[in-house]
Amino acid sequence: HSPLGLSRTLKRHRLKLRFAAEVVAEDPSLSAICRGWLRSPSHRAALLDARRDGIAFVQRGERLSALLWAKP
């Protein structure tokens, strides 16, 4: 996760996203990352929140991040 925190990072880049959430994992296997996210109650809740309808993935090496949000 960003050391600034998600809300500060969004503000810094002037991004206005509703119901924004970030999930991060590191593993060479995408399926292992997805399984881990869905087994974690907080990550699962962020991924399955029906209020969110947008998602972006960023990969840096084995680190995968997903940013989720609702369109304004």
N, CA, C and O of each residue as an XYZ file, in Angstrom:
288
protein
N       0.837     -1.180      0.000
C       0.000      0.000      0.000
C       0.881      1.242      0.000
O       2.026      1.201      0.448
N       0.351      2.320     -0.494
C       1.100      3.565     -0.530
C       1.385      4.050      0.883
O       0.503      4.004      1.739
N       2.612      4.518      1.143
C       2.905      5.048      2.480
C       2.083      6.297      2.791
O       1.931      6.658      3.958
N       1.554      6.958      1.770
C       0.723      8.142      1.989
C      -0.698      7.778      2.393
O      -1.417      8.610      2.946
N      -1.105      6.557      2.127
C      -2.497      6.178      2.347
C      -3.285      6.479      1.071
O      -2.947      7.405      0.333
N      -4.313      5.713      0.819
C      -5.049      5.838     -0.437
C      -5.698      7.204     -0.594
O      -5.588      7.807     -1.662
N      -6.359      7.703      0.417
C      -7.068      8.981      0.261
C      -6.093     10.124      0.007
O      -6.386     11.010     -0.795
N      -4.959     10.125      0.661
C      -3.948     11.173      0.427
C      -3.337     11.050     -0.953
O      -3.063     12.058     -1.605
N      -3.119      9.816     -1.408
C      -2.573      9.613     -2.750
C      -3.559     10.098     -3.808
O      -3.161     10.762     -4.765
N      -4.836      9.774     -3.645
C      -5.856     10.232     -4.601
C      -5.903     11.753     -4.623
O      -5.974     12.354     -5.695
N      -5.866     12.376     -3.462
C      -5.908     13.830     -3.382
C      -4.680     14.450     -4.039
O      -4.784     15.440     -4.762
N      -3.531     13.864     -3.783
C      -2.275     14.371     -4.348
C      -2.326     14.388     -5.871
O      -1.797     15.303     -6.502
N      -2.960     13.381     -6.463
C      -3.051     13.283     -7.926
C      -4.360     13.863     -8.466
O      -4.670     13.726     -9.649
N      -5.123     14.513     -7.579
C      -6.389     15.158     -7.949
C      -7.383     14.173     -8.569
O      -8.099     14.504     -9.514
N      -7.409     12.967     -8.023
C      -8.366     11.957     -8.476
C      -9.558     11.961     -7.536
O      -9.396     11.882     -6.319
N     -10.729     12.052     -8.086
C     -11.946     12.031     -7.279
C     -12.689     10.740     -7.591
O     -13.378     10.632     -8.605
N     -12.541      9.781     -6.719
C     -13.169      8.487     -6.885
C     -14.085      8.234     -5.693
O     -13.721      8.523     -4.553
N     -15.258      7.699     -5.954
C     -16.194      7.369     -4.880
C     -15.962      5.927     -4.435
O     -15.693      5.054     -5.260
N     -16.063      5.686     -3.154
C     -15.936      4.340     -2.588
C     -14.630      3.661     -3.008
O     -14.620      2.460     -3.275
N     -13.539      4.411     -3.067
C     -12.263      3.869     -3.523
C     -11.678      2.902     -2.505
O     -11.832      3.081     -1.297
N     -11.008      1.879     -3.011
C     -10.311      0.899     -2.175
C      -9.106      0.382     -2.939
O      -9.089      0.391     -4.170
N      -8.107     -0.064     -2.209
C      -6.905     -0.611     -2.818
C      -6.623     -1.971     -2.198
O      -6.728     -2.143     -0.983
N      -6.268     -2.928     -3.032
C      -5.816     -4.236     -2.549
C      -4.468     -4.523     -3.198
O      -4.276     -4.249     -4.382
N      -3.538     -5.074     -2.428
C      -2.175     -5.308     -2.901
C      -1.760     -6.717     -2.497
O      -2.109     -7.189     -1.415
N      -1.014     -7.384     -3.373
C      -0.479     -8.708     -3.046
C       0.808     -8.928     -3.835
O       1.073     -8.247     -4.825
N       1.596     -9.889     -3.378
C       2.834    -10.226     -4.069
C       2.976    -11.741     -4.129
O       3.059    -12.407     -3.098
N       3.003    -12.278     -5.343
C       3.165    -13.710     -5.577
C       3.382    -13.886     -7.071
O       2.798    -13.137     -7.854
N       4.188    -14.836     -7.495
C       4.379    -15.039     -8.932
C       3.137    -15.601     -9.626
O       3.060    -15.590    -10.855
N       2.180    -16.086     -8.864
C       0.981    -16.706     -9.436
C      -0.231    -15.793     -9.281
O      -0.631    -15.479     -8.160
N      -0.814    -15.367    -10.394
C      -2.013    -14.527    -10.343
C      -3.160    -15.253     -9.655
O      -3.918    -14.639     -8.904
N      -3.295    -16.542     -9.898
C      -4.381    -17.282     -9.246
C      -4.183    -17.329     -7.731
O      -5.158    -17.273     -6.983
N      -2.938    -17.432     -7.270
C      -2.672    -17.417     -5.821
C      -3.023    -16.060     -5.230
O      -3.555    -15.983     -4.122
N      -2.730    -14.987     -5.963
C      -3.078    -13.646     -5.507
C      -4.590    -13.520     -5.370
O      -5.082    -13.052     -4.343
N      -5.323    -13.931     -6.387
C      -6.791    -13.832     -6.349
C      -7.381    -14.675     -5.228
O      -8.297    -14.232     -4.534
N      -6.861    -15.891     -5.045
C      -7.338    -16.739     -3.946
C      -7.075    -16.072     -2.605
O      -7.939    -16.073     -1.728
N      -5.889    -15.507     -2.445
C      -5.542    -14.835     -1.194
C      -6.446    -13.647     -0.918
O      -6.887    -13.450      0.214
N      -6.725    -12.854     -1.946
C      -7.619    -11.715     -1.783
C      -9.009    -12.175     -1.353
O      -9.620    -11.574     -0.469
N      -9.502    -13.229     -1.972
C     -10.859    -13.683     -1.656
C     -10.949    -14.399     -0.310
O     -12.035    -14.508      0.258
N      -9.833    -14.883      0.201
C      -9.826    -15.526      1.522
C      -9.671    -14.514      2.657
O      -9.954    -14.829      3.812
N      -9.231    -13.322      2.337
C      -9.065    -12.265      3.339
C     -10.374    -11.490      3.451
O     -10.825    -10.912      2.462
N     -10.998    -11.461      4.635
C     -12.285    -10.768      4.761
C     -12.266     -9.314      4.293
O     -13.204     -8.880      3.624
N     -11.230     -8.557      4.623
C     -11.206     -7.141      4.225
C     -10.978     -6.968      2.728
O     -11.593     -6.105      2.102
N     -10.091     -7.793      2.147
C      -9.856     -7.705      0.706
C     -11.088     -8.182     -0.071
O     -11.480     -7.575     -1.068
N     -11.684     -9.268      0.398
C     -12.896     -9.797     -0.250
C     -14.014     -8.754     -0.239
O     -14.695     -8.553     -1.244
N     -14.196     -8.094      0.903
C     -15.233     -7.061      1.004
C     -14.963     -5.916      0.028
O     -15.886     -5.407     -0.609
N     -13.704     -5.516     -0.087
C     -13.362     -4.433     -1.021
C     -13.640     -4.849     -2.466
O     -14.176     -4.065     -3.249
N     -13.276     -6.079     -2.814
C     -13.445     -6.558     -4.191
C     -14.905     -6.787     -4.562
O     -15.292     -6.576     -5.711
N     -15.714     -7.214     -3.605
C     -17.095     -7.593     -3.914
C     -18.131     -6.533     -3.547
O     -19.331     -6.785     -3.660
N     -17.695     -5.364     -3.115
C     -18.622     -4.287     -2.763
C     -19.378     -3.845     -4.021
O     -18.773     -3.356     -4.975
N     -20.680     -4.017     -4.015
C     -21.512     -3.732     -5.191
C     -21.520     -2.257     -5.572
O     -21.911     -1.911     -6.687
N     -21.099     -1.386     -4.667
C     -21.049      0.046     -5.000
C     -19.916      0.370     -5.956
O     -19.939      1.420     -6.598
N     -18.934     -0.498     -6.066
C     -17.770     -0.232     -6.921
C     -17.988     -0.843     -8.301
O     -18.363     -2.009     -8.424
N     -17.750     -0.044     -9.334
C     -17.957     -0.542    -10.698
C     -16.763     -0.290    -11.611
O     -16.860     -0.482    -12.823
N     -15.646      0.137    -11.046
C     -14.433      0.334    -11.824
C     -13.271     -0.362    -11.147
O     -13.216     -0.456     -9.921
N     -12.332     -0.853    -11.966
C     -11.144     -1.509    -11.407
C      -9.968     -1.273    -12.348
O     -10.119     -1.289    -13.570
N      -8.806     -1.057    -11.766
C      -7.569     -0.923    -12.527
C      -6.508     -1.768    -11.829
O      -6.416     -1.773    -10.601
N      -5.713     -2.476    -12.616
C      -4.643     -3.304    -12.074
C      -3.292     -2.701    -12.451
O      -3.112     -2.183    -13.554
N      -2.355     -2.778    -11.521
C      -0.985     -2.341    -11.768
C      -0.072     -3.447    -11.282
O      -0.215     -3.940    -10.163
N       0.874     -3.837    -12.139
C       1.828     -4.870    -11.742
C       3.236     -4.316    -11.842
O       3.618     -3.698    -12.835
N       4.006     -4.560    -10.767
C       5.408     -4.184    -10.734
C       6.160     -5.394    -10.202
O       6.137     -5.661     -9.001
N       6.820     -6.122    -11.080
C       7.451     -7.374    -10.673
C       6.376     -8.362    -10.263
O       5.428     -8.599    -11.010
N       6.519     -8.934     -9.086
C       5.518     -9.872     -8.576
C       4.437     -9.159     -7.751
O       3.519     -9.809     -7.250
N       4.533     -7.861     -7.610
C       3.564     -7.102     -6.803
C       2.411     -6.644     -7.687
O       2.613     -5.965     -8.694
N       1.208     -7.023     -7.298
C       0.010     -6.658     -8.047
C      -0.890     -5.823     -7.155
O      -1.176     -6.203     -6.019
N      -1.332     -4.697     -7.664
C      -2.264     -3.828     -6.951
C      -3.525     -3.683     -7.771
O      -3.485     -3.687     -9.001
N      -4.635     -3.557     -7.087
C      -5.907     -3.269     -7.754
C      -6.517     -2.060     -7.061
O      -6.586     -2.001     -5.834
N      -6.955     -1.103     -7.856
C      -7.673      0.054     -7.357
C      -9.105     -0.078     -7.811
O      -9.378     -0.243     -9.000
N     -10.024     -0.006     -6.860
C     -11.457     -0.162     -7.148
C     -12.168      1.131     -6.784
O     -11.771      1.818     -5.844
N     -13.221      1.463     -7.527
C     -13.953      2.700     -7.241
C     -15.329      2.669     -7.883
O     -15.656      1.767     -8.654
N     -16.116      3.659     -7.552
C     -17.419      3.861     -8.179
C     -17.316      5.087     -9.077
O     -16.700      6.087     -8.708
N     -17.914      5.005    -10.241
C     -17.905      6.146    -11.147
C     -18.713      7.275    -10.527
O     -19.773      7.043     -9.945
N     -18.204      8.508    -10.656
C     -18.919      9.658    -10.067
C     -20.284      9.874    -10.703
O     -21.005     10.796    -10.321
